[in-house]
Amino acid sequence: MINKALPFIQRKEIIDLLPHRDPMLLLDGLYNIKHMKSALGHLRLNNEKFYVQGHFPGQPVMPGVMIVEAFGQAAAALAAYCLDKKTTENKLVYLMSIQNARFRKPIFPPCDLYLDCTVDKIKGKIWKYKGIAYCENEKMADAEWMATIVDKND
């Protein structure tokens, strides 16, 4: 799945691109980066993550809303990585809409979750994406979403 011949970044570089911080920074890596086209997000899911500790006690599962958030973070990191730093300075990427989200199988920790994100369309500051989430090469979820780049409030 990971192609080391393509550009990739680790968590340290993702922190430089995204405003998210622990515990809300979900990504551990972004791989297979194809400029303005696609990337593969990576998240190491374990029982210590706050969002699985109470969801559900005795059988923790990653909430669907956190899967969508992980998709959004992978897409935002791709956009920030590809765009000129001057374009993204003092900007944020906000989710605008989510369509056709399907949660096919529960995602149980511990596991490695991979988020295959593709840019479907870019129109001005609005980006449309498609994504598929995988664990051990098995499709777990998929969605389409739109995001926009906005000025950061001071």
C-alpha positions, 0 to 999 in steps of 0.5 A: 500500500505504501509506495516509498518512491512517492513523497511522504511526511511523518507526524512532525511535518503534519504538525507544521501543516495542520492546526490540530494538536493532541488529542485531536491530531489523528494522523501519524503519516501521509504517504503516496503523495501525488501533487494536487491529486491524492495521498494515503493517510495513516493512523495508528489506532490503539485502546488509549485514544480518547474516542475509543475509551468510552465507545464502547466499554468492553468492545472499543470501536472507532466512532464513524465521526472520527473516521470522517475527521481522519479523512478530513485531516488527511485531505487538509494535510494533502492540500497544505503540503501541495499549496504554496506556503504563502497561500496557506499562511493564516488559513484553515481548511474546514469541512463543508459537507459529507456525502455518501459516508458508509461505515462497512465494518467496525474498526477495532483497536489496535490496528493501522487505519489507512485513508486513501484520499483522492482530489475529485475537483478543485474550484477556487477555495473549494476542494471535493474529495473521495476516500476509502478507509482500509485496515489490513487491505480490507475496506472499512469505510468510504465517503465523499466530502468538500472542504474550503480554505478560509482565513484564520480568525485572529 
